[in-house]
């Protein structure tokens, strides 16, 4: 989390022998580097082009994530032992008026607003594709044997389809970035209750992690919580 840039990054790596951790570190490092370098919007180059149907900040996130993908993909191509290495990635940019997200993989962004929790990110997973097509229900997807099978992640394809979304910020909004080690373990009703019960980001994060551990947490559990109060992000 970089308060000066107003950026939060969350990655969940995959790959044996510690390569998943390396992929996640690279994803965050390269994405952060591009976002920092492109902060001066008068002097930005767009290595993956500029999509005029998206906002400036969406294009910054897309290009940053694509840069991370290129670096990890090249590493996989150069070293056979890295085969299968990759990472999910969530990038969140927040200012006083709005927030922008970019995502690849199945780590998620949730918004708590007016007591309602809404998922803003798009899951790149086989079961989510089935849910979107109407072939599977949400509850079935949570326990399906293929729920962890991703259709794309940073470093697993030479080209990515980066999902983006933009929303105006409202006072009282709470944003949660979470890996599947949290949302796949903690029941949706419990997660909503925790988000709704605390006004401080640290308290929300600690309670979510505690609930995850209590539920058995078979996977790495990571989250970032941003509480927006009167124009401040805490």
ZIRAKA-V177448 format. One record per backbone hydrogen bond with DSSP energy under -0.5 kcal/mol. CO is the residue of the C=O (numbers start at 0). NH is the residue of the N-H. Records with the same first field share a line. If there is no record, write none. Layout:
# ZIRAKA-V177448
CO->NH + NH
This chain:
# ZIRAKA-V177448
0->2
1->5 + 6
5->93
6->1
7->91
9->89
11->87
13->85
14->19
15->18
17->21
18->22
19->23
20->24
21->25
22->26
23->27
24->28
25->29
26->30
27->31
28->32
29->33
30->34
31->35
32->36
33->37
35->38
38->40
39->42
40->43
44->46
45->48
49->51
50->53
54->58
55->59
56->60
57->61
58->62
59->63
60->64
61->65
62->66
63->67
64->68
65->69
66->70
67->71
68->72
69->73
70->74
71->75
72->76
73->77
74->78
77->79
78->81
79->82
81->84
85->13
86->153
87->11
88->103
89->9
90->101
91->7
92->99
96->168
97->94
98->166
99->92
100->164
101->90
102->162
103->88
104->123
107->177
108->119 + 120
109->175
110->112 + 117
111->173
112->115
115->112 + 117
117->110 + 119
122->124
123->150 + 151
124->128
125->129
126->130
127->131
128->132
129->133 + 134 + 135
130->133
136->140
137->141
138->142
139->142 + 143
140->143
143->146
145->126 + 148
147->149
148->125
152->155 + 156
153->86
159->161
162->102
164->100
166->98
169->172
172->227
173->111
174->225
175->109 + 177
176->223
177->107
178->181 + 182
179->183
181->184 + 185
186->190
187->191
188->192
189->193
190->194
191->195
192->196
193->197
199->203
200->204
201->205
202->206
203->207
204->208
205->209
206->210
207->211
208->212
209->213
210->214
211->216
212->215
219->180 + 221
221->178
223->176
225->174 + 227
226->228 + 233
227->171
228->231
231->228 + 233
